[in-house]
């Protein structure tokens, strides 16, 4: 993917990759997916002034949904999602996703007061895995 400054397509690709999808180990033979969706999305500029990076649409579908679709299609239905910027909007979107796809479950690890970055977010989520 391209990462040239000002390259809109490259910025979208970077944003998709920056959701930092990480698969987590088995727990009672159940795999969970961890989605880091707390980022500020500053590289997307004006696009993320009114909505979180995770809800920026690519071909009329939020990036968060696109990532969750792929994971769900692989058979994983349990998600742990960290949130910070526009956290309430992300939670509403997650609720809607669950309504659209029964059987999908999620837990939210909130970072509303202070953005923990990837390592701190991972530590905070550990008890949910």
Residue frames as a rotation matrix with the C-alpha (Angstrom) as fourth column:
UNK 1
0.577 0.817 0.000 0.00
0.817 -0.577 0.000 0.00
0.000 0.000 -1.000 0.00
UNK 2
-0.077 -0.555 0.828 1.02
0.490 -0.745 -0.453 3.53
0.869 0.370 0.329 -0.51
UNK 3
0.280 0.156 -0.947 1.89
0.946 -0.214 0.244 5.75
-0.165 -0.964 -0.208 2.40
UNK 4
-0.601 -0.504 0.620 2.63
0.643 -0.766 0.000 8.99
0.474 0.399 0.785 0.61
UNK 5
-0.637 0.341 -0.691 1.52
0.424 -0.594 -0.684 12.02
-0.644 -0.728 0.234 2.56
UNK 6
-0.427 0.573 -0.699 -1.70
-0.645 -0.735 -0.209 13.37
-0.634 0.362 0.684 1.15
UNK 7
-0.812 0.143 -0.567 -2.45
-0.379 0.610 0.696 10.14
0.445 0.780 -0.441 -0.75
UNK 8
-0.100 0.884 0.457 -6.14
-0.994 -0.104 -0.017 9.54
0.032 -0.456 0.890 0.09
UNK 9
0.662 0.313 -0.681 -6.10
-0.394 0.918 0.039 5.87
0.637 0.242 0.732 -0.98
UNK 10
-0.272 -0.852 -0.447 -2.86
0.155 0.420 -0.894 5.29
0.950 -0.312 0.018 0.92
UNK 11
-0.705 0.063 0.706 -4.36
-0.642 -0.480 -0.598 6.99
0.301 -0.875 0.379 3.97
UNK 12
0.417 0.904 0.093 -7.38
-0.891 0.386 0.239 4.68
0.180 -0.183 0.967 3.86
UNK 13
0.484 -0.309 -0.819 -5.13
0.003 0.936 -0.351 1.63
0.875 0.167 0.454 3.52
UNK 14
-0.653 -0.749 0.107 -3.03
-0.059 -0.090 -0.994 2.83
0.755 -0.656 0.015 6.45
UNK 15
-0.346 0.605 0.717 -6.18
-0.928 -0.335 -0.165 3.35
0.140 -0.722 0.677 8.48
UNK 16
0.678 0.589 -0.439 -7.42
-0.544 0.804 0.240 -0.16
0.494 0.076 0.866 7.74
UNK 17
0.133 -0.725 -0.676 -4.08
0.304 0.679 -0.668 -1.62
0.943 -0.117 0.311 8.76
UNK 18
-0.709 -0.478 0.518 -3.95
-0.271 -0.494 -0.826 0.62
0.651 -0.727 0.221 11.81
UNK 19
0.426 0.852 0.304 -7.01
-0.741 0.136 0.657 -1.06
0.519 -0.505 0.690 13.32
UNK 20
-0.502 -0.830 0.244 -4.35
-0.821 0.367 -0.438 -3.54
0.274 -0.420 -0.865 14.41
UNK 21
0.650 0.738 -0.183 -6.30
-0.675 0.671 0.307 -6.75
0.349 -0.076 0.934 14.09
UNK 22
-0.566 -0.817 0.110 -4.74
-0.764 0.469 -0.443 -9.31
0.310 -0.335 -0.890 16.39
UNK 23
0.414 0.657 -0.630 -5.98
-0.283 0.751 0.597 -12.82
0.865 -0.069 0.496 16.94
UNK 24
-0.086 -0.360 0.929 -5.72
-0.987 -0.096 -0.129 -13.98
0.135 -0.928 -0.347 20.52
UNK 25
-0.886 -0.429 -0.176 -5.07
-0.401 0.900 -0.172 -17.44
0.232 -0.082 -0.969 21.95
UNK 26
-0.219 0.808 -0.547 -7.66
0.087 0.575 0.814 -20.09
0.972 0.131 -0.196 22.59
UNK 27
-0.834 0.105 0.542 -9.72
-0.552 -0.122 -0.825 -19.95
-0.021 -0.987 0.159 25.76
UNK 28
-0.263 0.696 0.668 -11.99
-0.163 0.650 -0.742 -22.93
-0.951 -0.304 -0.058 26.29
UNK 29
-0.530 -0.122 0.839 -11.54
0.691 0.511 0.511 -23.76
-0.491 0.851 -0.187 22.58
UNK 30
0.667 0.729 0.155 -12.95
0.710 -0.558 -0.431 -20.36
-0.227 0.397 -0.889 21.60
UNK 31
-0.478 -0.836 0.269 -10.95
0.878 -0.463 0.122 -17.87
0.023 0.294 0.955 19.60
UNK 32
0.573 0.583 -0.576 -11.53
0.585 -0.783 -0.210 -14.17
-0.573 -0.216 -0.790 20.15
UNK 33
0.055 -0.523 0.851 -10.51
0.843 -0.432 -0.321 -11.28
0.535 0.735 0.417 17.96
UNK 34
0.074 -0.135 -0.988 -9.05
0.708 -0.690 0.147 -8.13
-0.702 -0.711 0.045 19.43
UNK 35
0.269 0.061 0.961 -9.71
0.829 -0.523 -0.198 -4.89
0.491 0.850 -0.191 17.56
UNK 36
-0.430 -0.453 -0.781 -7.79
0.735 -0.678 -0.012 -1.77
-0.524 -0.579 0.625 18.45
UNK 37
-0.014 0.555 0.832 -10.26
0.855 -0.424 0.298 0.96
0.518 0.716 -0.468 17.51
UNK 38
0.495 0.189 -0.848 -9.21
0.768 -0.550 0.327 3.68
-0.405 -0.813 -0.418 19.95
UNK 39
-0.475 -0.858 0.198 -6.99
0.851 -0.389 0.354 5.67
-0.227 0.336 0.914 17.61
UNK 40
-0.138 0.351 -0.926 -7.51
0.156 -0.916 -0.370 9.35
-0.978 -0.196 0.071 16.90
UNK 41
0.361 0.291 0.886 -7.21
0.857 0.271 -0.438 9.00
-0.367 0.918 -0.152 13.13
UNK 42
0.344 -0.239 -0.908 -5.11
-0.004 -0.968 0.253 12.13
-0.939 -0.083 -0.333 12.76
UNK 43
-0.730 -0.674 0.112 -3.57
0.090 0.067 0.994 10.95
-0.677 0.736 0.011 9.46
UNK 44
-0.360 0.679 0.640 -7.05
0.933 0.272 0.237 11.04
-0.013 0.682 -0.731 7.91
UNK 45
-0.967 -0.190 0.172 -7.35
0.203 -0.977 0.062 14.76
0.156 0.095 0.983 8.65
UNK 46
-0.659 0.745 0.105 -10.80
-0.747 -0.664 0.022 16.26
0.086 -0.064 0.994 8.10
UNK 47
-0.215 0.596 -0.774 -12.43
-0.274 0.723 0.634 12.86
0.937 0.348 0.008 7.67
UNK 48
-0.183 0.070 -0.981 -11.99
0.732 0.676 -0.089 12.05
0.657 -0.734 -0.175 11.38
UNK 49
-0.926 -0.077 0.369 -13.06
-0.142 -0.837 -0.529 15.39
0.350 -0.542 0.764 12.82
UNK 50
-0.212 0.947 0.241 -16.69
-0.952 -0.256 0.165 14.23
0.218 -0.194 0.956 13.02
UNK 51
0.871 0.484 -0.089 -16.33
-0.460 0.865 0.199 10.45
0.173 -0.132 0.976 13.38
UNK 52
0.350 -0.772 0.530 -13.80
-0.449 0.358 0.819 7.88
-0.822 -0.525 -0.221 14.60
UNK 53
-0.447 -0.655 -0.609 -11.33
-0.869 0.156 0.470 6.29
-0.213 0.739 -0.639 12.23
UNK 54
-0.860 0.094 0.501 -13.02
0.051 0.994 -0.098 2.90
-0.507 -0.059 -0.860 12.71
UNK 55
0.066 0.984 0.164 -16.28
0.489 0.112 -0.865 4.27
-0.870 0.137 -0.474 11.28
UNK 56
-0.266 -0.210 -0.941 -14.78
-0.699 -0.630 0.338 5.90
-0.664 0.748 0.021 8.20
UNK 57
0.609 0.637 0.472 -16.51
-0.119 0.662 -0.740 4.28
-0.784 0.395 0.479 5.25
UNK 58
-0.675 -0.682 -0.280 -14.78
-0.493 0.135 0.860 2.49
-0.549 0.718 -0.427 2.41
UNK 59
-0.856 0.435 -0.278 -17.14
-0.112 0.368 0.923 1.67
0.504 0.822 -0.267 -0.45
UNK 60
-0.097 0.918 0.384 -20.13
-0.617 -0.358 0.700 2.65
0.781 -0.169 0.601 1.72
UNK 61
0.734 0.286 -0.617 -19.23
0.267 0.713 0.648 0.37
0.625 -0.640 0.447 4.67
UNK 62
0.750 -0.466 0.470 -17.39
-0.661 -0.551 0.509 1.35
0.022 -0.692 -0.721 7.87
UNK 63
-0.091 -0.889 -0.449 -13.87
-0.672 0.387 -0.631 -0.04
0.735 0.244 -0.633 8.12
UNK 64
-0.557 -0.070 0.828 -14.73
-0.779 0.389 -0.491 -1.59
-0.288 -0.919 -0.271 11.49
UNK 65
0.489 0.816 0.308 -17.53
-0.584 0.569 -0.580 -3.60
-0.648 0.104 0.755 9.86
UNK 66
0.623 -0.304 -0.721 -15.25
-0.638 0.335 -0.693 -4.68
0.453 0.892 0.014 7.01
UNK 67
-0.520 -0.850 0.080 -12.69
-0.706 0.376 -0.601 -6.06
0.481 -0.369 -0.795 9.48
UNK 68
-0.403 0.443 0.801 -15.40
-0.670 0.453 -0.588 -7.71
-0.623 -0.774 0.115 11.58
UNK 69
0.657 0.648 -0.385 -16.94
-0.725 0.402 -0.559 -9.24
-0.208 0.646 0.734 8.44
UNK 70
0.148 -0.699 -0.700 -13.67
-0.645 0.469 -0.604 -10.94
0.750 0.541 -0.381 7.52
UNK 71
-0.779 -0.451 0.435 -13.18
-0.613 0.404 -0.679 -12.27
0.131 -0.796 -0.591 11.02
UNK 72
-0.038 0.870 0.492 -16.79
-0.713 0.321 -0.624 -13.47
-0.700 -0.374 0.608 11.27
UNK 73
0.661 0.259 -0.705 -16.47
-0.732 0.432 -0.527 -15.21
0.168 0.864 0.475 7.90
UNK 74
-0.320 -0.850 -0.419 -13.46
-0.559 0.526 -0.641 -17.05
0.765 0.029 -0.643 9.32
UNK 75
0.104 0.500 -0.860 -15.72
0.362 0.786 0.501 -18.38
0.926 -0.364 -0.100 12.08
UNK 76
-0.740 -0.378 -0.556 -14.80
0.655 -0.217 -0.724 -16.06
0.153 -0.900 0.408 14.94
UNK 77
0.078 0.901 0.426 -17.77
0.521 -0.401 0.753 -14.40
0.850 0.164 -0.501 16.58
UNK 78
0.701 0.080 -0.709 -16.32
0.698 -0.285 0.657 -13.01
-0.150 -0.955 -0.255 19.81
UNK 79
0.151 -0.600 0.786 -14.69
0.493 -0.643 -0.586 -9.58
0.857 0.476 0.199 19.73
UNK 80
0.335 -0.140 -0.932 -12.92
0.811 -0.460 0.361 -7.41
-0.479 -0.877 -0.041 22.27
UNK 81
0.239 -0.137 0.961 -12.75
0.727 -0.630 -0.271 -3.82
0.643 0.764 -0.051 21.05
UNK 82
-0.304 -0.329 -0.894 -10.93
0.836 -0.542 -0.085 -0.93
-0.457 -0.773 0.440 22.67
UNK 83
0.364 0.538 0.760 -12.39
0.788 -0.613 0.057 2.55
0.497 0.578 -0.648 22.21
UNK 84
-0.457 -0.448 -0.768 -11.33
0.752 -0.656 -0.064 6.12
-0.475 -0.607 0.637 22.90
UNK 85
-0.920 0.083 -0.384 -12.08
-0.239 -0.894 0.379 8.75
-0.311 0.441 0.842 20.24
UNK 86
-0.312 0.897 -0.312 -15.86
-0.900 -0.173 0.400 9.00
0.305 0.406 0.862 19.67
UNK 87
-0.971 -0.188 0.146 -16.27
-0.232 0.889 -0.396 5.94
-0.056 -0.418 -0.907 21.90
UNK 88
-0.300 0.936 0.186 -20.06
-0.244 0.113 -0.963 6.24
-0.922 -0.334 0.195 22.08
UNK 89
0.290 0.376 -0.880 -20.33
-0.924 -0.128 -0.360 6.23
-0.248 0.918 0.311 18.28
UNK 90
-0.587 -0.566 -0.579 -18.22
-0.676 0.736 -0.036 3.07
0.447 0.370 -0.815 18.06
UNK 91
-0.894 0.275 0.355 -20.37
-0.091 0.663 -0.743 1.35
-0.439 -0.696 -0.567 20.70
UNK 92
0.115 0.961 -0.253 -23.57
-0.550 -0.150 -0.822 2.25
-0.827 0.233 0.511 18.82
UNK 93
0.102 -0.155 -0.983 -22.03
-0.972 0.195 -0.131 0.83
0.212 0.968 -0.131 15.63
UNK 94
-0.889 -0.446 -0.106 -21.08
-0.402 0.869 -0.287 -2.38
0.220 -0.212 -0.952 17.47
UNK 95
-0.501 0.796 0.340 -24.63
-0.194 0.280 -0.940 -2.73
-0.843 -0.537 0.015 18.81
UNK 96
0.349 0.626 -0.697 -25.95
-0.812 -0.168 -0.558 -2.34
-0.467 0.761 0.450 15.26
UNK 97
-0.364 -0.572 -0.735 -23.52
-0.839 0.545 -0.009 -4.96
0.406 0.613 -0.678 13.96
UNK 98
-0.951 0.040 0.307 -24.76
-0.155 0.797 -0.583 -7.44
-0.269 -0.602 -0.752 16.57
UNK 99
-0.022 0.999 -0.031 -28.36
-0.384 -0.037 -0.923 -6.76
-0.923 -0.009 0.384 15.49
UNK 100
0.314 0.091 -0.945 -27.39
-0.948 -0.024 -0.317 -7.44
-0.051 0.996 0.078 11.88
UNK 101
-0.112 -0.486 -0.867 -25.44
-0.451 0.802 -0.391 -10.62
0.885 0.347 -0.309 12.69
UNK 102
0.718 0.442 0.537 -27.01
-0.676 0.260 0.690 -12.63
0.165 -0.858 0.485 15.54
UNK 103
0.884 -0.414 -0.215 -24.49
0.447 0.884 0.137 -14.74
0.134 -0.217 0.967 17.40
UNK 104
-0.057 -0.901 0.431 -21.78
0.432 -0.411 -0.803 -12.10
0.900 0.140 0.412 17.27
UNK 105
0.806 0.225 -0.548 -20.70
0.591 -0.242 0.770 -10.87
0.041 -0.944 -0.328 20.71
UNK 106
0.027 -0.836 0.548 -18.41
0.339 -0.508 -0.792 -8.07
0.940 0.207 0.270 21.76
UNK 107
0.547 -0.006 -0.837 -16.92
0.808 -0.260 0.530 -6.55
-0.221 -0.966 -0.137 24.88
UNK 108
0.632 -0.286 0.720 -15.65
0.187 -0.846 -0.500 -3.01
0.752 0.451 -0.481 25.02
UNK 109
0.086 -0.687 -0.721 -12.48
0.987 -0.041 0.156 -1.93
-0.137 -0.725 0.675 26.74
UNK 110
0.846 0.390 0.363 -12.93
0.450 -0.888 -0.095 1.78
0.285 0.243 -0.927 27.29
UNK 111
-0.293 -0.924 -0.247 -10.07
0.954 -0.299 -0.015 4.24
-0.060 -0.240 0.969 27.21
UNK 112
0.539 0.668 0.514 -12.29
0.725 -0.678 0.121 7.29
0.429 0.308 -0.850 27.42
UNK 113
0.932 -0.123 -0.340 -10.26
0.153 -0.719 0.678 9.22
-0.328 -0.685 -0.651 29.96
UNK 114
0.228 -0.948 -0.223 -6.80
-0.696 -0.319 0.644 8.49
-0.681 0.009 -0.732 28.66
UNK 115
0.814 0.000 -0.581 -5.51
-0.503 0.499 -0.706 6.91
0.290 0.867 0.406 25.44
UNK 116
0.673 -0.495 0.550 -3.30
-0.308 0.490 0.816 3.97
-0.673 -0.718 0.177 26.47
UNK 117
-0.102 -0.648 -0.755 -1.64
-0.994 0.041 0.099 3.26
-0.033 0.761 -0.648 23.09
UNK 118
0.247 0.275 -0.929 -1.38
-0.566 0.819 0.092 -0.36
0.787 0.503 0.358 21.86
UNK 119
-0.589 -0.578 -0.565 0.60
0.086 0.650 -0.755 -1.82
0.804 -0.493 -0.333 24.78
UNK 120
-0.924 0.282 0.260 -1.53
-0.342 -0.295 -0.892 -0.25
-0.174 -0.913 0.369 27.49
UNK 121
-0.024 0.955 -0.296 -4.72
-0.997 -0.003 0.072 -1.12
0.068 0.297 0.952 25.62
UNK 122
-0.030 -0.092 -0.995 -3.57
-0.304 0.949 -0.078 -4.72
0.952 0.300 -0.056 25.34
UNK 123
-0.911 -0.353 -0.211 -2.87
0.101 0.304 -0.947 -4.89
0.399 -0.885 -0.241 29.08
UNK 124
-0.653 0.719 0.237 -6.27
-0.693 -0.443 -0.569 -3.41
-0.304 -0.536 0.788 29.92
UNK 125
0.179 0.760 -0.625 -8.03
-0.931 0.337 0.142 -5.95
0.318 0.556 0.768 27.69
UNK 126
-0.672 -0.614 -0.414 -6.16
-0.514 0.789 -0.336 -8.97
0.533 -0.013 -0.846 29.05
UNK 127
-0.823 0.380 0.422 -8.83
-0.252 0.421 -0.871 -9.82
-0.508 -0.824 -0.251 31.62
UNK 128
0.147 0.940 -0.307 -11.47
-0.754 -0.094 -0.650 -9.93
-0.640 0.327 0.696 28.87
UNK 129
-0.066 -0.274 -0.959 -9.69
-0.926 0.375 -0.043 -12.60
0.372 0.886 -0.279 26.86
